[in-house]
Amino acid sequence: MHFDRAPVPSPTAFLQAILVALLIPGISALVPILGALQMTLVEYLNSGRAAGINVTIRESKNMRLAPLIMGATIASVYGIFIYYVMPKALFSGDTALLMDVILVIFVGYFLGLTILALNL
């Protein structure tokens, strides 16, 4: 396959890229600005403050330690796996081991997001 085109973009492609590069951030910056202009300065500055926070501390004498120990163990093994096995896979050039490490990282992300979603 042979192409007779130059690797330099055409002037219209260059202008379209500049237009898109300026238009999208400009619109995304205008939305919060227009929302802020609808409020007074006092309302805008106090909107992030909560009216009050209630904190209750319960002391549980029957606290189960097994889930805490299991979670700490899983997190430790996960950290050791990433900080020991991943550099080993990179330095040795073992792509299969590197793909396994990346798979474990993704599975860890998905499990963490699932736990986060279930707790919200």
ABEGO torsion letter per residue (X at the ends): XBBABBABBBAAAAAAAAAAAAAAAAAAAAAAAAAAAABBAAAAAAAABBABBBBBBBBBAABBAAAAAAAAAAAAAAAAAAAAAAAAAAAAGBAAAAAAAAAAAAAAAAAAAAAAAAAX
